């Protein structure tokens, strides 16, 4: 059985899962064989050859356990990484093990005679501990001088238990080599008893497990980092959802505005989350009765995802509501929104449509900022409203925004939406697909029925982004 596997041997191709499974099976069968040999070995400690054979079996089992663990890691691969929040630090990767040696490490042996105070070391142990091979081996009293201060009590306790109570040694400690290199050493040993039952000597097998422990620490640190990132992503998602639910209109189903008077809008809306990301975007929809009896309709989208974007969306939506309630017309409102976004510490871009509906005259006054225009459906057909000029919010300072006006009729249906309904590469067809729904909208009895139609058409789409749809039906 080979006692060393080279870590520097190149591989033409990474092993497949079946190959790794076969290696794992072979390693486990070999462990069973070695364990059977160990059990057959006498353990009275009288024969040095049998004692050495048992020590080699113990060592082989440790090595095979390590090999089994690393093969399992190779087969299973790294744990899955959730989609990180925007601007989150990148995940640490497992660094390659240092190329100084194999994970299946070097092994040395030693024996300390308590009657003569003599010690004998193998040549490999000198290399592990970084000692001059021409120097005499250290006695048990001198050995702790190589050990890191905080590990000396552990070594002392193991040796004392072995010499006084005849307990076997099986533990690790760290040594500082003369060149300053810190190495982790695993020590296994037993006492050798004299004829009168006293301890005559102590033998031990020592192996350098530094590379193995370094690899295990890297894996554990990466696992911890992934768990922290997963927890952070879950926390941010929960905060973003709570913030979104607190800001978006509280009504569900249908709504009629204004609440008083015969000329009303039958309203319904729906939020469609991304199907490929757990992060919340900056999409919003809103319908609000204003102080002068008019109705505010708006949809918008702040670029990005996560808590910061949801917070920015809340700021914009709050500004829209406040300025609209104060009587600001859509074009001026967009200009001030652009100024607000331009002044934020965190640069961002946004798009929006803002409409004011006057129920007495059924007039719609609206403006847009880099956003898809509302769609108007009348008598079983649909069209896109003529779009007034307006650049993305936050794109340039001091931008001005035009506004347009259109007169609606009873039975007309107005549809506002954000542009995440379909994947980015298919968005040129979004308007055509929505306009093709005109016959079904014509058969619908309520705005809520129209929203359900849109959700049926687009709800199963693999969307990279969130989306909103708002339908207003003129009564």
C-alpha positions in Angstrom: 0.0 0.0 0.0 1.5 3.4 -1.0 2.1 5.7 2.0 2.3 9.0 0.1 0.2 10.5 -2.7 1.8 13.4 -4.6 -0.1 16.7 -4.4 1.9 18.1 -7.4 0.9 15.4 -9.9 -1.0 17.1 -12.8 -4.4 15.9 -14.0 -5.4 16.1 -17.6 -9.1 16.4 -16.8 -11.1 16.7 -13.5 -12.4 13.3 -12.4 -16.1 12.7 -13.0 -18.6 11.9 -10.2 -18.6 8.1 -11.1 -14.8 8.0 -10.9 -14.7 9.7 -7.5 -17.5 7.4 -6.2 -15.3 4.4 -7.3 -12.3 5.9 -5.5 -14.4 6.4 -2.4 -15.6 2.8 -2.5 -12.0 1.5 -2.9 -10.7 3.7 0.0 -13.5 2.4 2.3 -12.8 -1.3 1.3 -9.1 -0.6 2.1 -10.0 0.9 5.5 -11.9 -2.3 6.3 -8.9 -4.5 5.3 -6.5 -2.4 7.4 -8.8 -2.4 10.4 -9.0 -6.2 10.2 -5.2 -6.5 10.2 -5.0 -4.1 13.2 -7.5 -6.2 15.2 -5.5 -9.3 14.5 -2.3 -7.7 15.9 -1.4 -8.5 19.5 -1.6 -5.6 21.8 0.4 -6.7 24.8 3.3 -4.4 23.8 6.0 -7.1 24.2 7.0 -7.4 20.6 8.4 -4.1 19.1 7.7 -5.4 15.5 4.0 -6.0 16.4 3.8 -2.7 18.1 5.2 -0.9 15.1 2.8 -2.9 12.8 -0.2 -1.8 15.0 1.0 1.8 14.9 1.3 1.7 11.1 -2.3 0.3 10.9 -3.6 3.2 13.1 -1.8 5.7 11.0 -3.1 4.1 7.8 -6.7 4.4 9.1 -6.1 8.1 9.9 -4.8 8.6 6.4 -7.6 6.8 4.7 -10.2 8.7 6.8 -8.6 12.0 5.5 -8.6 10.6 2.0 -12.3 9.7 2.3 -13.2 13.1 3.5 -11.4 14.9 0.6 -12.8 12.6 -2.0 -16.3 13.3 -0.7 -15.6 17.1 -0.9 -14.4 16.6 -4.5 -17.5 14.6 -5.4 -20.0 17.0 -3.7 -18.4 20.2 -4.7 -18.8 23.5 -2.8 -22.2 24.3 -1.2 -24.7 26.3 -3.3 -24.3 30.1 -3.2 -27.4 32.2 -3.1 -27.8 35.3 -5.2 -25.9 37.9 -3.2 -27.5 41.3 -2.5 -26.4 44.1 -4.7 -23.0 45.5 -3.8 -22.4 42.7 -1.3 -18.8 41.6 -0.9 -17.9 38.6 -3.0 -17.8 35.2 -1.5 -14.4 33.9 -0.4 -13.2 30.8 -2.3 -11.2 27.9 -0.9 -7.5 28.6 -1.6 -5.5 25.8 -3.0 -3.5 23.9 -0.5 0.2 24.9 -0.3 2.3 22.8 -2.6 4.9 22.1 0.1 3.5 18.6 0.6 0.6 16.3 0.3 -2.6 16.3 2.4 -1.5 12.7 3.2 1.4 13.8 5.2 4.9 12.8 6.2 5.3 10.4 9.1 8.0 10.0 11.7 8.6 7.9 14.8 10.2 8.2 18.2 10.9 6.2 21.3 11.9 7.5 24.7 13.5 5.1 27.2 12.6 6.2 30.7 15.2 3.9 32.4 18.2 5.2 30.5 16.7 8.7 29.5 17.7 8.0 25.9 15.7 8.9 22.9 15.7 7.7 19.3 14.1 9.5 16.4 13.5 8.5 12.8 15.0 10.8 10.1 11.6 11.8 8.9 10.8 13.2 12.4 13.8 15.4 12.2 12.4 16.9 9.0 8.9 17.3 10.4 10.2 19.3 13.4 12.9 21.1 11.4 15.7 19.8 13.5 19.4 19.2 12.5 19.6 15.5 11.8 23.1 15.4 13.4 21.8 16.8 16.7 20.7 14.4 19.4 17.0 13.8 19.7 15.1 15.7 22.4 14.1 14.0 25.6 10.5 14.1 26.8 11.5 17.0 29.1 12.9 18.9 26.2 10.2 18.2 23.7 7.8 20.9 25.0 10.4 23.6 24.1 9.3 23.1 20.4 5.6 23.4 21.2 3.5 26.6 21.0 2.9 28.0 24.4 -0.8 27.5 24.5 -0.5 23.8 23.3 2.2 22.8 25.9 -0.4 21.9 28.6 -2.1 19.5 26.2 1.2 17.7 25.3 2.1 17.5 29.0 -1.2 16.0 29.9 -1.0 13.4 27.2 2.5 12.3 28.1 1.6 12.3 31.8 -1.5 10.2 31.3 0.6 7.8 29.2 3.5 7.4 31.6 1.5 7.4 34.9 -1.8 5.7 33.9 -0.7 3.8 30.8 -3.2 5.6 28.6 -2.5 5.7 24.8 -1.7 9.0 23.3 -3.8 10.4 20.4 -3.8 14.1 20.0 -2.5 17.2 18.2 -0.3 20.1 19.0 1.5 22.8 17.1 5.3 23.2 17.0 7.4 26.2 16.0 10.3 25.1 13.8 13.7 26.9 14.1 12.9 28.7 10.8 9.7 30.1 12.4 7.3 27.9 10.4 4.3 26.8 12.4 3.3 23.1 11.9 0.5 21.0 13.3 1.6 17.5 14.4 -0.6 14.6 15.2 0.9 12.2 17.8 -0.1 8.6 18.5 1.7 6.5 21.1 1.6 3.9 23.8 3.6 3.1 26.9 5.9 0.0 26.9 5.7 -1.8 30.3 8.5 -3.6 32.1 8.1 -7.0 33.6 7.1 -5.5 37.0 4.3 -3.5 35.3 6.1 -0.1 35.4 6.5 2.0 32.4 9.9 1.4 30.8 9.5 3.5 27.7 7.1 5.4 25.4 7.0 5.1 21.7 5.0 7.4 19.3 4.2 7.9 15.7 4.1 11.6 14.7 2.7 13.0 11.4 2.7 16.5 10.0 -1.0 17.3 9.4 -0.5 21.0 8.7 -1.7 21.0 5.1 -4.7 18.9 6.0 -5.8 21.2 8.8 -5.2 24.3 6.7 -7.5 22.8 4.0 -10.1 22.0 6.6 -10.0 25.5 8.0 -10.4 27.0 4.6 -13.4 24.8 3.9 -14.9 25.7 7.3 -14.3 29.4 6.8 -15.9 29.3 3.4 -18.9 27.4 4.7 -19.2 30.0 7.5 -18.9 32.8 5.0 -21.6 31.3 2.9 -23.9 30.8 5.9 -23.4 34.4 6.9 -24.1 35.6 3.4 -27.2 33.4 3.2 -28.4 34.8 6.5 -27.6 38.4 5.3 -29.5 37.8 2.0 -32.5 36.4 3.9 -32.5 39.3 6.3 -32.3 41.9 3.4 -35.0 40.1 1.5 -37.3 40.2 4.5 -36.6 43.9 5.1 -37.2 44.7 1.5 -40.5 42.8 1.4 -41.7 44.5 4.6 -40.7 47.9 3.2 -42.4 47.3 -0.1 -45.6 46.1 1.6 -45.6 49.2 3.8 -45.2 51.5 0.9 -47.3 50.1 -1.9 -51.1 50.8 -1.8 -52.8 48.8 0.9 -55.9 48.0 -1.3 -56.1 44.6 -2.9 -58.5 43.5 -5.6 -60.4 46.4 -7.1 -60.8 50.0 -6.1 -62.9 52.9 -7.3 -61.7 56.5 -7.4 -62.8 59.1 -6.7 -65.0 57.7 -3.9 -67.8 60.2 -4.6 -69.6 61.0 -7.8 -70.7 59.1 -10.9 -67.6 59.6 -13.0 -65.2 57.1 -11.4 -62.3 54.8 -12.4 -62.5 51.1 -11.8 -58.9 50.3 -10.7 -56.9 47.1 -10.2 -53.2 46.4 -10.0 -50.8 43.5 -9.5 -47.1 43.1 -8.6 -45.2 40.3 -10.3 -42.0 39.3 -8.5 -38.9 38.2 -10.4 -38.9 34.5 -11.2 -35.1 34.2 -11.2 -34.1 36.3 -8.2 -35.1 36.3 -4.5 -34.2 40.0 -4.3 -36.9 42.7 -4.3 -36.7 45.4 -7.0 -37.7 49.0 -7.1 -41.0 48.7 -9.0 -44.1 50.5 -7.8 -47.7 51.3 -8.7 -50.1 53.8 -7.1 -53.6 55.1 -7.3 -54.6 58.0 -5.0 -57.6 60.4 -4.7 -56.2 63.9 -4.6 -57.5 66.9 -2.6 -59.0 68.5 -5.6 -61.0 65.4 -6.5 -58.7 64.3 -9.3 -57.1 60.9 -9.3 -53.3 60.1 -9.3 -52.1 57.1 -11.3 -48.4 56.2 -11.4 -46.1 53.4 -12.0 -42.3 53.4 -11.9 -39.1 51.4 -11.5 -35.9 52.3 -9.7 -33.0 50.2 -11.1 -31.4 47.6 -9.0 -32.5 45.2 -6.2 -32.3 44.9 -2.4 -33.0 47.0 0.6 -31.3 50.2 -0.6 -33.4 50.1 -3.8 -36.6 49.4 -2.0 -35.8 52.3 0.3 -35.1 54.6 -2.7 -38.4 53.5 -4.3 -40.2 54.4 -1.1 -38.6 57.8 -1.1 -39.7 58.4 -4.8 -43.2 57.2 -4.2 -43.6 59.3 -1.1 -42.4 62.4 -3.1 -44.9 61.6 -6.0 -47.8 61.4 -3.5 -46.8 64.6 -1.7 -46.2 66.7 -4.8 -49.4 65.4 -6.5 -51.4 66.1 -3.3 -50.0 69.7 -3.4 -51.3 70.1 -6.9 -48.1 69.7 -8.9 -48.7 68.9 -12.5 -47.1 65.7 -14.0 -44.4 67.5 -16.1 -43.2 69.6 -13.2 -43.5 66.6 -10.8 -41.1 64.6 -13.0 -38.6 67.4 -13.1 -38.6 67.6 -9.3 -38.3 63.8 -9.0 -35.3 64.0 -11.3 -33.8 66.7 -9.1 -34.4 64.6 -6.0 -32.8 61.5 -7.5 -29.9 63.5 -8.8 -29.2 64.8 -5.3 -29.2 61.4 -3.6 -25.9 60.1 -2.2 -26.3 56.7 -3.9 -26.4 57.2 -7.7 -29.5 55.6 -9.2 -31.6 55.7 -12.3 -35.4 55.4 -12.4 -38.3 55.5 -14.9 -41.9 56.5 -14.2 -45.2 57.5 -15.6 -47.4 59.9 -13.7 -51.0 60.7 -14.6 -53.7 63.1 -13.2 -57.3 62.2 -14.2 -60.0 64.8 -14.0 -63.3 62.9 -13.7 -65.6 65.8 -14.6 -64.1 66.1 -18.1 -62.6 62.6 -18.3 -59.3 64.3 -19.1 -55.9 62.5 -18.5 -52.8 64.7 -18.2 -49.6 62.7 -18.0 -45.8 62.8 -18.2 -43.1 60.1 -18.4 -39.4 59.7 -17.6 -37.9 57.1 -19.9 -40.8 54.8 -19.3 -43.2 52.8 -21.5 -46.2 54.9 -22.4 -49.7 54.0 -21.2 -51.8 51.8 -23.5 -55.4 52.9 -24.3 -58.0 50.3 -25.2 -61.3 51.4 -26.8 -63.9 49.4 -28.7 -61.9 46.2 -28.9 -58.6 47.7 -30.1 -55.6 49.2 -28.4 -53.0 51.8 -29.1 -50.0 53.4 -27.4 -50.6 57.0 -26.3 -48.4 59.6 -27.9 -45.3 60.0 -25.7 -44.2 63.4 -24.5 -40.4 63.9 -24.1 -38.8 62.9 -20.9 -35.4 61.3 -20.0 -34.7 58.7 -17.3 -34.8 60.1 -13.7 -31.3 60.7 -12.5 -29.8 60.6 -16.0 -29.0 64.3 -16.2 -29.3 67.4 -14.0 -31.9 70.1 -14.8 -33.9 68.0 -17.3 -37.3 69.2 -18.3 -40.3 67.0 -19.0 -43.2 67.6 -21.4 -46.7 66.5 -20.6 -49.5 65.3 -22.8 -53.3 65.4 -22.5 -56.0 63.0 -23.8 -59.7 62.8 -23.3 -61.1 59.4 -22.4 -64.5 58.0 -23.0 -66.8 55.8 -20.9 -65.7 52.2 -21.3 -62.1 53.1 -22.1 -59.4 51.1 -20.5 -56.0 52.5 -19.6 -53.1 50.1 -18.8 -49.8 51.2 -17.2 -46.9 48.8 -16.6 -43.2 48.6 -15.9 -40.9 46.9 -18.3 -40.1 43.8 -16.4 -43.0 41.7 -17.6 -40.8 39.7 -20.0 -37.1 38.9 -20.3 -34.9 41.8 -21.4 -34.3 40.3 -24.9 -38.0 40.0 -25.6 -39.2 43.5 -24.3 -39.6 44.9 -27.8 -42.6 42.6 -28.2 -44.2 43.4 -24.8 -46.4 46.2 -26.1 -47.5 44.1 -29.1 -48.5 41.2 -26.8 -50.4 43.6 -24.5 -52.2 45.2 -27.4 -53.1 41.7 -28.7 -55.1 41.3 -25.4 -57.6 44.0 -26.6 -60.4 41.5 -27.5 -60.2 39.8 -24.1 -60.2 43.2 -22.4 -63.3 44.1 -24.3 -65.0 41.0 -22.9 -63.9 41.7 -19.3 -66.4 43.1 -16.9 -64.0 44.7 -14.4 -60.5 46.1 -14.2 -59.7 43.1 -12.0 -60.6 40.8 -14.8 -58.2 42.6 -17.1 -55.4 42.3 -14.5 -56.0 38.6 -14.3 -55.7 38.4 -18.1 -52.3 40.1 -18.0 -51.1 37.8 -15.2 -52.3 34.7 -17.1 -50.4 36.0 -20.2 -47.2 37.0 -18.4 -47.3 35.4 -15.0 -45.5 32.2 -16.1 -42.7 34.1 -17.9 -39.1 33.7 -16.7 -38.6 37.3 -15.6 -35.2 38.6 -14.5 -36.9 41.6 -13.0 -40.0 42.5 -11.0 -42.9 44.1 -12.8 -46.1 46.0 -12.0 -49.3 46.4 -14.0 -52.1 49.0 -13.2 -55.5 49.0 -15.0 -57.9 51.8 -14.9 -61.4 51.4 -16.5 -63.5 54.5 -17.2 -67.0 54.1 -15.8 
